Structure formats: C-alpha cells, structure tokens
C-alpha cells in the first residue's frame, strides 16, 4: 500500500496555488453563460486548451438553449483539433453539424470534420479508410455549402485525397504488372482510369495498360489505349514511346488497300 507522504501533497498544493495566482484567471461560480464563454475564448487564445474544454463543456451541458452553445460546441471541437486529437475533434464537429443545423459555424465545422480524417490519413501504401472518410465529408460539404468561401480550400483537399487513392491503385497495378499478373494489373489500371481519370496517374495508366494488354495478346485493345493517351495528353512525356508502340500494334494498310495486322 502506498504511504501517505505529506511533502508530496504540499508540493502539489503549492504548484496549483502558484499556477492559480500566476494565471490571473478568476472563475466565479455565478458566471453567466456569456462571461464563461468569454473566459473560454481567452483560454483558447492563450493556448490553455484543456482549461477551455472544461468551461466549454459546462456551457454545453448547462445552457443548451443559449445562443452561445453552438459557439461553445465549435470551440470545443477546435480545442481537440489544436491538440491533434483528430478522432475526438471529428466527433465534436459532427455533433455541431448534426445538432445545430442553423449555426453560423456549420460550413466550417463540416470542412473541419473532413479535415480531421484527412489529417489521420496515412501514406498511400497503408489502409486508406480515413482518406475515404475525408473524401465523403468533403463531397458532402461541396453539396451542402456550394456558396461558402471555403469551397476552394475544400476542393484542394478533396483533390489531394483523391490523388492519394489514385497513387495507391496505380502502384498496385504496377506491382501486378512487374509480377506478371497482367489480368490483375488491368483491373487496377482500369480503376485508375474510371475513378481517378482526372489525376496525374491516368496518363501513365493508359500507357502501361497498353503494355499489359500486349502481354495478354490483345493488340487491338492496346492500340485503343495508346490512341486514347495520344489524344487526351498530346504533350505527354510518353508520347514518343506510345507512337512507336502504336506503329507496331496498329493495323497498317498494305499496297493493295487491304489492312494487315
């Protein structure tokens, strides 16, 4: 059993007393909701996020009908975000979106909800569940808040998240191709081209899809993929290689007008 050590408790009491005196923070039990919110905002501004959380939770629990409660809810989410507690922050932003549908912070909370998942998203070779969640929330933002000034920022984050998923799919395709699993490579190349057609990985996916098709003895499909590359990306860095390959696989007219493979 741990022995009671008076010296330790005295030291702790002195530390708490010193902090209380130095902080200059006076918390009155009779504070109005507005006064408590102002105090919480000061704590937030000063970086005292844990202390701010205490005051904000008191407002949320004790003044549910107050006009300040959605501000308190938003600031509570922000404290968790500042502390990089992204899962908890996402939960608090989601509460605001769900419970305070008329709040002036609604669009920012929806954006920050997606941003929490975006910040939790790992590098492209790992599980991308948080990237998918971020994309869902960013798309919901664009559907619900098309006039928000945050649209350009959200669009940029959405594009970056989709680029990460495209990279993962493209790298999977290239791995299958190197291993000689050309049918599997085609599935992943097509996933890039169908879902992430507007990312930078689509260009190379068209070229290497053609290579995989040739390995599978499907020259006509390979030629179609190469033509699509040349048409969509006329300044492609792969243009010369694509044109050379296309001449080898595309049916060529003979002298008598017939077409030879």
SULVENBEL-V819695 format. One record per residue. N is the residue number from 0. OMEGA is omega as a letter, one per 30 degrees, with the letter a starting at -180 (none if undefined). Layout:
# SULVENBEL-V819695
n: {N/N}
omega: {OMEGA/OMEGA}
This chain:
# SULVENBEL-V819695
n: {0/1/2/3/4/5/6/7/8/9/10/11/12/13/14/15/16/17/18/19/20/21/22/23/24/25/26/27/28/29/30/31/32/33/34/35/36/37/38/39/40/41/42/43/44/45/46/47/48/49/50/51/52/53/54/55/56/57/58/59/60/61/62/63/64/65/66/67/68/69/70/71/72/73/74/75/76/77/78/79/80/81/82/83/84/85/86/87/88/89/90/91/92/93/94/95/96/97/98/99/100/101/102/103/104/105/106/107/108/109/110/111/112/113/114/115/116/117/118/119/120/121/122/123/124/125/126/127/128/129/130/131/132/133/134/135/136/137/138/139/140/141/142/143/144/145/146/147/148/149/150/151/152/153/154/155/156/157/158/159/160/161/162/163/164/165/166/167/168/169/170/171/172/173/174/175/176/177/178/179/180/181/182/183/184/185/186/187/188/189/190/191/192/193/194/195/196/197/198/199/200/201/202/203/204/205/206/207/208/209/210/211/212/213/214/215/216/217/218/219/220/221/222/223/224/225/226/227/228/229/230/231/232/233/234/235/236/237/238/239/240/241/242/243/244/245/246/247/248/249/250/251/252/253/254/255/256/257/258/259/260}
omega: {a/l/l/a/a/a/l/a/l/l/l/l/l/a/l/a/l/l/a/a/a/a/a/a/l/a/a/l/a/a/l/l/a/l/l/l/l/l/l/l/l/l/l/a/a/l/l/a/a/l/l/a/l/a/a/l/l/l/a/a/a/a/a/a/a/l/a/a/l/l/l/l/l/a/l/l/a/l/l/l/l/l/a/l/a/l/l/l/l/l/a/l/a/l/l/a/a/a/a/a/l/a/l/a/a/a/l/l/l/l/a/l/l/a/l/l/l/a/l/a/a/l/a/a/l/a/a/a/a/l/l/l/l/l/l/a/l/l/l/l/a/l/a/a/a/a/a/l/l/a/a/a/l/l/l/l/l/l/a/l/l/l/l/l/l/l/a/a/l/l/l/l/a/l/l/a/l/a/l/l/a/l/l/l/l/l/a/l/l/l/l/a/a/a/a/a/a/l/a/a/a/a/a/l/l/a/a/l/l/l/l/l/l/l/l/l/l/a/a/l/l/l/l/l/l/l/l/l/a/a/a/a/a/l/a/l/l/a/a/l/l/l/l/l/a/l/a/a/a/l/a/l/l/a/a/l/l/a/l/l/none}
